């Protein structure tokens, strides 16, 4: 038997699937909460009904004063696993932590109504995209920004018709978000009506600093429609508009919702991590990188302890131990009181078999942690003692 190839997304997807089931079960038992976050309701004058949404806060939100970008998920079917993916990528340092809001679509009728910009005969409820756009911009987003610490940068993500809606929002209300992720967008809806709209709207804009990502699976209608959309962008895109499109033949219209979202959010934050060789250029180079990120995302992103530690641990996982050490050395110089910086320095020095420097850094981590009553103080002390014993044994040999 030929073993199946290992999919690097399999574990996150399996976990996401389990959480999706758990969320559904818990949602039945406790309608105000889910495994993923807080389930909330608000009355909408634009939709003339009450709408539900789930807010998932990033890890550590309650114990910090940080602000976070806002991700709005419009596809109810993939919202739970996409939320898990977002947290997973943030934990790995590939993207920043995000506040994730999943807008619940109560029924298929709402799906056809809210995400279609034009009314068609075969969908009597269609044509309500403008009302839903008003709901987002004038009701939901202001509510979220009044309750949570949000950066001004927002991401709007949709699939199928909600992917079409994301592109429609870009054209008619670009201030809705800074980035638009559309998997399998229904560009062919209503005889490709969004294409002439795109030509007319984009032609009248001189600068539009936005990011657009589109993805499709093995779809006979969507693929040529995306190519037509890309042709319109190439001919009419204003300065500052960045876009990417991908066709993933191994997926179909359903599975591309998750794979495309994963690729899209990573593409949006492709520059988030410090380049591997940047540490060798010193702290000014890291500062310049952060200023570039600030310009790209529209809010201040300063070099900080957490960014340095996450990038150094990534370099360690990539087995680039020398670059990880350079990054940590810069971090220790910039943040001399950092406890985790000293621990990771000890860890990397031990990997490089410099046991003296490893022990010294473990000891520094222990002393600082002990003074601060840090919960990991005993562990750091044990690491320092272990290496001290090993060095004594080595001297005897």
PyMOL commands that set and color helices and strands:
alter all, ss='L'
color gray80, all
select helices_A, chain A and resi 10-29+61-63+76-92+108-114+129-147+161-172+174-176+189-203+222-236+256-268+276-281+283-297+305-317+321-334+339-351+355-371+377-396
alter helices_A, ss='H'
color red, helices_A
select strands_A, chain A and resi 38-44+49-56+68-73+98-103+150-159+179-183+211-216+242-247
alter strands_A, ss='S'
color yellow, strands_A
deselect
rebuild
show_as cartoon
